[in-house]
Amino acid sequence: MTKKHFLWNTILSLAGFGILTGANFLYSIFTVRLLPPDAFSAYNTFFYFLLALPLPSFQLAVAKVTGRYSLSLRSHVLAIFPSLSRLALWSAVGYLVFSPLLWYLYGQQYPLLVPLGLLVLEGWIWLSGFRGMYQGILRFDIFALNMGIEGIFRLLVGAFALLLGLSVYGALSASMVSGIIGLIALLIPVALSPHDTTSSSVKETPPILASFFHALLMLLPFGLIVVLDQTMINRFLPSFGKIVNLSSLFGKNLITLSLTIAHVVFAYVIKEGEESFFLRGMGIIVALFGGAYVFAVLGGKWLFEFLFGSSGGYDFLPLYIGYCLPLGLLQLVVNYSVAEEHRWVIPCLWLYLIGMASFMMIFLHFFPSSLSFFYTLFGICHTLFVVILTGILVFFQKTSSHHPSS
């Protein structure tokens, strides 16, 4: 029964993400065709930076805690509300502290991107918290539907803003508006749920922020690793910015798809104590990337012409998908490590991030025109890193006499 539910909830999550991805691809047509190349590169790079911030870690923390309590929807909301409020405040303070660095990396051409990004971040914090609640109680029907709703409204609002000529700022504002709509959609089932007379006495679930901090230490460096290539290329090698950012629309969405699979695996490891879902999830991710790679080789030129009106840069797409495959697998490895509390992974990720950032800067200084070599070399580095981490985790699986009860 557990395996059937796992498969069904995976299908639901993939369906919701499929709608979100489809809407994002349609939105990409508008952004590529209606924005100048430099504006598109600036918007796309900053948008993926926002996606790299530790919102998934908070969603996982909420899921981990709510999955251990049998409460009504109203009681769950009341229990997580104080943690959501504090995180929103702390995130705003941290964002403002690092805003000069963000402006240096992302906002020199479009300075209002940085303050607008703060509004997007605040909305996503609340959206992630309530999605984590539904994930933790295994309500993947609402979880999946919400992803679809957010994607559709982001497409509609963003397309309208671009047609009005609001450029980069309009493109990013669509994420803020769709996030608010998605949050409202998540609260509707709560408002329609039966009134719980005990909800007024529900106290905050204290482990959420503590669990978030531990997850943050793993998922923040992972997110920065994922966006590292775009940040380096757009800051130090902008002539290749459009080529990389066009391919990132496919490669980075596949990594996000891996996150959806990782969320299902995480929930089942926590709720059911089934560790076998880890390798099963890796198999699904490899199959998805493999299918995407074959399609990129056979139909990449047609896809670029259809979506973007030009085939320029299509031959780079298969290489970029190959580069993103180990990052998609790393997504699952990191989420599994959070679920199983393998905290030894934390220093490994931070050291790898620092090493890769330094290595990329040195490489781009000495080989400023070797784009294919850049992605081949660092794709190999990512693969070796994932293989080593996975091998250690599998070894721990086989040698552990029991699954941790916490």
LUMMIFI-301949 format. One record per residue (C-alpha): x, z, y. Coordinates in steps of 0.1 Angstrom, whole numbers, padded with zeros to 4 digits, always signed. Example, Ala and Ser with C-alpha at 12.3 -4.5 7.8 and 13.67 -1.06 7.14 Angstrom:
residues 2
+0123+0078-0045+0137+0071-0011
//
This chain:
residues 406
+0000+0000+0000+0029+0008+0024+0045-0025+0018+0012-0043+0025+0007-0024+0057+0043-0031+0068+0038-0068+0063+0005-0069+0080+0018-0049+0110+0048-0071+0112+0026-0102+0113+0005-0086+0140+0035-0077+0161+0049-0112+0156+0016-0128+0166+0015-0107+0198+0050-0116+0206+0043-0152+0197+0017-0153+0225+0040-0136+0249+0068-0160+0240+0046-0190+0243+0034-0179+0277+0070-0173+0288+0080-0208+0277+0051-0223+0297+0062-0201+0326+0098-0213+0321+0086-0249+0328+0073-0238+0362+0105-0218+0371+0129-0246+0360+0109-0274+0377+0099-0256+0409+0130-0236+0416+0164-0251+0427+0191-0247+0400+0209-0218+0419+0176-0200+0424+0166-0204+0388+0200-0190+0376+0197-0161+0400+0162-0152+0389+0168-0156+0352+0200-0136+0351+0185-0107+0371+0154-0108+0350+0174-0104+0318+0194-0076+0334+0161-0058+0339+0152-0064+0303+0185-0048+0293+0177-0015+0310+0168+0014+0287+0131+0009+0285+0131+0002+0248+0149+0035+0242+0121+0054+0259+0095+0034+0240+0112+0044+0207+0115+0080+0218+0077+0082+0225+0070+0064+0192+0093+0089+0173+0075+0119+0188+0039+0107+0187+0043+0095+0151+0048+0132+0141+0016+0145+0156-0021+0139+0146-0038+0139+0180-0066+0120+0197-0057+0092+0221-0066+0113+0251-0044+0142+0238-0015+0118+0232-0017+0105+0268-0018+0141+0282+0011+0151+0261+0034+0123+0272+0023+0121+0309+0048+0147+0322+0077+0130+0305+0067+0096+0319+0065+0110+0354+0099+0126+0353+0115+0095+0338+0100+0073+0365+0115+0096+0392+0149+0098+0376+0151+0061+0370+0143+0054+0406+0171+0077+0418+0196+0062+0393+0186+0027+0403+0191+0034+0440+0225+0050+0433+0238+0018+0416+0220-0006+0440+0252-0016+0458+0267-0027+0425+0235-0045+0416+0235-0063+0449+0271-0074+0443+0263-0088+0409+0228-0102+0414+0216-0101+0450+0241-0118+0472+0220-0150+0475+0186-0132+0473+0190-0096+0486+0154-0086+0481+0157-0091+0443+0172-0057+0440+0145-0036+0457+0118-0058+0440+0135-0051+0407+0129-0014+0412+0092-0019+0415+0093-0040+0383+0113-0013+0365+0088+0015+0375+0059-0005+0362+0077-0012+0329+0085+0025+0324+0048+0034+0322+0040+0003+0301+0068+0011+0277+0057+0047+0274+0021+0039+0264+0032+0011+0241+0054+0036+0224+0024+0058+0219+0005+0031+0201+0036+0022+0181+0041+0057+0170+0006+0061+0156+0009+0026+0139-0018+0010+0161-0001-0024+0160-0034-0042+0167-0035-0028+0203+0003-0030+0205+0003-0067+0197-0028-0075+0218-0011-0059+0248+0020-0081+0245-0002-0112+0246-0022-0099+0276+0010-0093+0295+0024-0127+0287-0007-0146+0297-0011-0128+0331+0026-0132+0338+0022-0169+0333-0009-0172+0355+0003-0150+0384+0038-0164+0383+0027-0200+0383+0003-0193+0412+0031-0176+0432+0055-0205+0426+0029-0231+0437+0025-0211+0469+0062-0215+0475+0072-0178+0471+0104-0189+0452+0125-0163+0434+0106-0133+0448+0073-0147+0436+0087-0154+0402+0099-0118+0398+0067-0103+0413+0047-0118+0385+0064-0094+0361+0054-0065+0383+0017-0076+0384+0015-0085+0347+0030-0051+0339+0003-0033+0358-0024-0053+0341-0009-0046+0307-0008-0009+0315-0045-0009+0325-0053-0027+0292-0035+0000+0272-0055+0027+0289-0089+0011+0283-0090+0023+0246-0082+0058+0258-0110+0057+0283-0134+0044+0256-0123+0070+0230-0145+0100+0222-0140+0130+0244-0118+0156+0228-0127+0191+0238-0092+0203+0229-0074+0178+0250-0075+0200+0281-0053+0225+0263-0027+0200+0250+0008+0207+0261+0037+0183+0267+0056+0172+0237+0090+0185+0247+0113+0164+0224+0104+0131+0241+0131+0132+0269+0157+0147+0246+0150+0120+0220+0151+0094+0248+0185+0106+0260+0200+0102+0225+0183+0067+0221+0194+0058+0256+0231+0064+0247+0227+0037+0220+0203+0012+0235+0217+0010+0270+0251-0003+0259+0234-0027+0235+0212-0041+0263+0242-0045+0286+0261-0063+0257+0232-0087+0254+0231-0096+0291+0269-0095+0295+0275-0133+0290+0250-0144+0316+0262-0118+0341+0298-0130+0337+0290-0167+0337+0268-0165+0368+0291-0143+0387+0325-0159+0379+0316-0193+0366+0284-0204+0384+0289-0241+0377+0278-0235+0342+0250-0211+0352+0220-0235+0347+0232-0247+0313+0236-0211+0300+0203-0199+0315+0183-0228+0301+0196-0220+0266+0191-0183+0272+0154-0189+0275+0154-0196+0238+0183-0174+0225+0174-0143+0244+0137-0146+0235+0148-0147+0198+0167-0114+0204+0135-0100+0219+0117-0112+0188+0142-0092+0168+0133-0062+0189+0096-0066+0178+0107-0066+0142+0130-0037+0149+0101-0017+0164+0081-0021+0131+0110-0011+0110+0117+0019+0133+0081+0031+0130+0081+0029+0092+0114+0046+0088+0101+0075+0109+0066+0076+0096+0070+0067+0059+0107+0076+0053+0114+0042+0038+0150+0030+0044+0146-0003+0025+0128-0018+0055+0162-0020+0072+0177-0048+0050+0143-0064+0048+0141-0066+0085+0176-0082+0087+0165-0109+0063+0135-0118+0085+0158-0120+0116+0183-0143+0098+0155-0165+0086+0140-0168+0121+0173-0176+0138+0182-0200+0110+0149-0219+0115+0155-0219+0153+0190-0233+0148+0178-0261+0126+0151-0270+0151+0177-0269+0180+0199-0294+0162+0171-0317+0152+0147-0314+0182+0167-0298+0210+0169-0330+0231+0132-0335+0228+0125-0299+0236+0146-0299+0268+0130-0332+0280+0095-0319+0273+0099-0285+0289+0124-0291+0317+0121-0329+0324+0157-0335+0315+0179-0333+0283+0209-0320+0302+0226-0292+0283+0205-0296+0251+0236-0300+0230+0247-0264+0240+0215-0249+0226+0225-0247+0189+0258-0229+0198+0239-0204+0220+0214-0196+0193+0243-0190+0169+0259-0168+0195+0226-0147+0198+0221-0143+0160+0245-0113+0157+0230-0098+0188+0196-0100+0172+0209-0083+0141+0226-0057+0162+0192-0050+0178+0180-0039+0144+0211-0020+0135+0209+0000+0168+0172+0008+0164+0177+0019+0128+0206+0041+0139+0183+0057+0165+0156+0063+0138+0182+0078+0114+0201+0097+0141+0235+0081+0133+0251+0093+0165+0285+0081+0155+0273+0046+0166+0271+0057+0202+0309+0057+0210+0313+0025+0190+0288+0007+0212+0302+0019+0245+0338+0011+0235+0327-0024+0223+0308-0030+0256+0339-0020+0277+0362-0040+0255+0340-0072+0256+0335-0069+0294+0372-0067+0299+0380-0095+0274+0354-0118+0289+0368-0113+0324+0403-0120+0312+0391-0151+0293+0372-0166+0322+0403-0160+0344+0426-0180+0322+0401-0205+0306+0375-0212+0334+0362-0244+0319+0360-0236+0282+0323-0228+0278+0320-0237+0241+0352-0219+0232+0339-0188+0252+0307-0186+0232+0323-0195+0198+0350-0168+0203+0326-0140+0214+0300-0150+0189+0326-0144+0162+0334-0110+0178+0298-0100+0178+0294-0110+0141+0324-0090+0130+0311-0060+0149+0277-0062+0133+0291-0067+0098+0313-0036+0102+0284-0014+0115+0260-0027+0088+0285-0021+0060+0290+0015+0072+0252+0021+0074+0246+0006+0039+0273+0029+0026+0256+0059+0041+0223+0048+0026+0237+0047-0009+0257+0079-0007+0229+0100+0009+0211+0121-0016+0179+0124+0005+0162+0111+0036+0164+0134+0066+0132+0152+0072+0135+0154+0109
//
